[in-house]
Amino acid sequence: MLQETRQAEILNLLQVHRSRQISDLAVHFDVSEETVRRDVRQLEAEGHAHRVRGGVKLKETAFEPPYVIRRNQNAQQKRAIALKAATLVEDGMTVLIDSGSTAYWLSRCLSKRRNLTVITNALDVAREMAGKTNNRIFFGGGEIDYDYQSCFGPETEAFMGGFTPEIAFFSISAVDSRRGLLDFHYPEATLKAKLAPLATKVVVLADATKFERQGIVKALDFDQIDVFVTDAEPGAELKCALSDIEILIG
């Protein structure tokens, strides 16, 4: 596993668990504890985490929830994916956009589309698209999850489940050639699973750091998606798993 990919995975684990022991991370990644300490020092230098005795904790501030950190990681790649995905959207479409970080970049890349009907559970997506180019925005409300800056749960699922979008865009946290499309957050994965069957076309957005990662909960199977948009050519096993799916590379 590349160092950059491992560090991104450590950050994702911290976003789920808030803290982890160095020894546990070493076992998880099958590397030495010193390797993990180097990764942690790098994350600390970038302002994402801080070291504690024998472990590491997620660094949070009142002004920057973990979602903002995720949104700005690999921003160039995510924007390239979003630009490619935006080519699938035409004026007047009904579009569902979920709460992932790449989905936010998609909302920014749709600024010139007109008369869209947009269904979302993400605060940033709603803010980005509301009041522009005659769009209609429907926000799947409920209790706001601070860490994700989005709503999840039965109320959100019931509201968003009343629409039949022409295209549903889902950011995904992990793509495993054997297990499918995975997330680290159970309510987020559940929402994807409930909404995907309602869309005419399902599009998944994932940069290459998500390839062959170890998510903790299944969101979708490969046969549930129509288009996979990424920033790099998938490896042989993943490409085989995606063989019946249109792959777009931004």
DRENSE-140571 format. One line per 4 residues: number of its first residue (from 1); their letters; for each residue x, y, z of C-alpha. Coordinates in steps of 0.1 Angstrom, whole numbers, plus 5000, padded with zeros to 4 digits. Example, Ala and Ser with C-alpha at 12.3 -4.5 7.8 and 13.67 -1.06 7.14 Angstrom:
1 = AS = 5123/4955/5078; 5137/4989/5071
! end
This chain:
1 = MLQE = 5000/5000/5000; 5013/5035/4991; 5021/5058/5020; 4996/5084/5007
5 = TRQA = 4969/5057/5005; 4977/5044/5040; 4976/5079/5055; 4942/5086/5039
9 = EILN = 4930/5053/5054; 4943/5062/5088; 4924/5095/5086; 4893/5077/5076
13 = LLQV = 4896/5053/5106; 4901/5083/5129; 4870/5099/5115; 4850/5068/5125
17 = HRSR = 4867/5060/5158; 4882/5094/5168; 4914/5077/5181; 4934/5046/5175
21 = QISD = 4964/5029/5191; 4997/5028/5171; 4999/4990/5177; 4964/4984/5164
25 = LAVH = 4971/5004/5132; 5003/4985/5126; 4984/4952/5128; 4956/4966/5106
29 = FDVS = 4980/4977/5078; 5006/4949/5084; 5034/4973/5088; 5058/4982/5116
33 = EETV = 5048/5006/5144; 5076/5029/5132; 5060/5031/5098; 5027/5041/5114
37 = RRDV = 5045/5067/5136; 5059/5083/5104; 5025/5084/5089; 5011/5099/5121
41 = RQLE = 5038/5126/5122; 5029/5135/5086; 4992/5138/5094; 5000/5159/5125
45 = AEGH = 5022/5182/5104; 4993/5187/5080; 4970/5196/5109; 4947/5165/5106
49 = AHRV = 4956/5146/5138; 4977/5148/5169; 4998/5123/5187; 4989/5110/5222
53 = RGGV = 5007/5084/5244; 5007/5052/5224; 4983/5064/5198; 4968/5092/5176
57 = KLKE = 4936/5112/5178; 4916/5131/5152; 4922/5169/5153; 4890/5188/5152
61 = TAFE = 4881/5225/5156; 4849/5243/5161; 4852/5257/5126; 4864/5228/5106
65 = PPYV = 4845/5196/5109; 4861/5163/5097; 4840/5166/5065; 4859/5197/5055
69 = IRRN = 4892/5179/5059; 4879/5151/5037; 4865/5175/5011; 4899/5192/5006
73 = QNAQ = 4919/5160/5004; 4929/5152/4969; 4909/5182/4957; 4925/5184/4923
77 = QKRA = 4916/5147/4915; 4881/5151/4929; 4875/5182/4908; 4887/5163/4877
81 = IALK = 4863/5135/4885; 4835/5161/4891; 4841/5178/4857; 4839/5145/4839
85 = AATL = 4807/5135/4858; 4791/5168/4851; 4791/5160/4814; 4764/5134/4821
89 = VEDG = 4740/5161/4833; 4718/5181/4809; 4696/5211/4815; 4663/5203/4831
93 = MTVL = 4673/5170/4846; 4662/5156/4880; 4695/5148/4898; 4702/5132/4932
97 = IDSG = 4736/5142/4947; 4747/5126/4980; 4769/5138/5008; 4804/5126/4998
101 = STAY = 4833/5150/4994; 4835/5144/4956; 4798/5151/4953; 4804/5186/4967
105 = WLSR = 4829/5192/4939; 4803/5179/4914; 4778/5205/4927; 4804/5232/4919
109 = CLSK = 4809/5219/4884; 4772/5221/4876; 4771/5259/4879; 4762/5264/4842
113 = RRNL = 4734/5238/4841; 4699/5253/4841; 4665/5243/4854; 4678/5213/4874
117 = TVIT = 4658/5196/4901; 4683/5186/4927; 4677/5162/4956; 4704/5162/4983
121 = NALD = 4711/5155/5019; 4743/5176/5020; 4743/5211/5033; 4772/5222/5011
125 = VARE = 4756/5208/4979; 4723/5226/4988; 4741/5259/4995; 4762/5256/4963
129 = MAGK = 4732/5251/4940; 4703/5270/4956; 4693/5302/4939; 4713/5297/4908
133 = TNNR = 4703/5292/4871; 4667/5285/4880; 4674/5253/4899; 4650/5237/4923
137 = IFFG = 4666/5222/4954; 4650/5196/4977; 4669/5190/5009; 4665/5157/5027
141 = GGEI = 4662/5170/5062; 4663/5155/5096; 4690/5158/5123; 4722/5172/5109
145 = DYDY = 4753/5151/5114; 4781/5176/5123; 4810/5154/5112; 4794/5149/5078
149 = QSCF = 4776/5182/5074; 4746/5162/5061; 4714/5145/5072; 4708/5108/5075
153 = GPET = 4683/5085/5091; 4646/5075/5086; 4633/5110/5080; 4660/5117/5053
157 = EAFM = 4654/5083/5037; 4617/5088/5036; 4619/5122/5020; 4645/5115/4994
161 = GGFT = 4629/5081/4987; 4599/5100/4973; 4618/5111/4942; 4627/5092/4910
165 = PEIA = 4659/5109/4897; 4672/5105/4862; 4707/5103/4876; 4719/5096/4911
169 = FFSI = 4755/5105/4920; 4771/5088/4949; 4806/5094/4964; 4821/5063/4978
173 = SAVD = 4847/5057/5004; 4862/5024/4993; 4860/5002/4962; 4869/4966/4968
177 = SRRG = 4870/4943/4937; 4857/4913/4958; 4832/4930/4981; 4818/4959/4961
181 = LLDF = 4813/4996/4970; 4819/5003/5007; 4816/5031/5033; 4829/5038/5068
185 = HYPE = 4796/5053/5080; 4766/5030/5084; 4738/5057/5079; 4755/5069/5047
189 = ATLK = 4758/5034/5033; 4722/5027/5042; 4710/5058/5024; 4728/5049/4992
193 = AKLA = 4714/5014/4993; 4678/5027/4997; 4681/5054/4970; 4700/5037/4942
197 = PLAT = 4671/5016/4930; 4650/5047/4924; 4673/5063/4899; 4673/5056/4861
201 = KVVV = 4711/5058/4861; 4735/5053/4891; 4769/5070/4889; 4796/5064/4914
205 = LADA = 4824/5089/4920; 4857/5076/4935; 4893/5088/4931; 4921/5062/4929
209 = TKFE = 4930/5064/4966; 4897/5045/4972; 4907/5015/4951; 4910/4982/4971
213 = RQGI = 4904/4999/5004; 4889/4982/5035; 4855/4998/5041; 4834/4986/5070
217 = VKAL = 4799/4985/5056; 4785/4976/5022; 4768/5004/5003; 4762/4990/4968
221 = DFDQ = 4771/4960/4946; 4788/4965/4913; 4757/4954/4894; 4737/4983/4909
225 = IDVF = 4757/5010/4892; 4758/5021/4856; 4788/5045/4854; 4820/5046/4874
229 = VTDA = 4839/5079/4873; 4875/5081/4886; 4908/5098/4879; 4930/5068/4870
233 = EPGA = 4928/5034/4853; 4917/5007/4877; 4940/4978/4884; 4933/4944/4867
237 = ELKC = 4911/4929/4894; 4890/4960/4899; 4887/4965/4861; 4874/4929/4859
241 = ALSD = 4848/4936/4886; 4838/4967/4866; 4837/4949/4833; 4800/4955/4827
245 = IEIL = 4801/4991/4838; 4810/5022/4818; 4842/5037/4832; 4849/5074/4827
249 = IG = 4883/5088/4837; 4886/5125/4844
! end
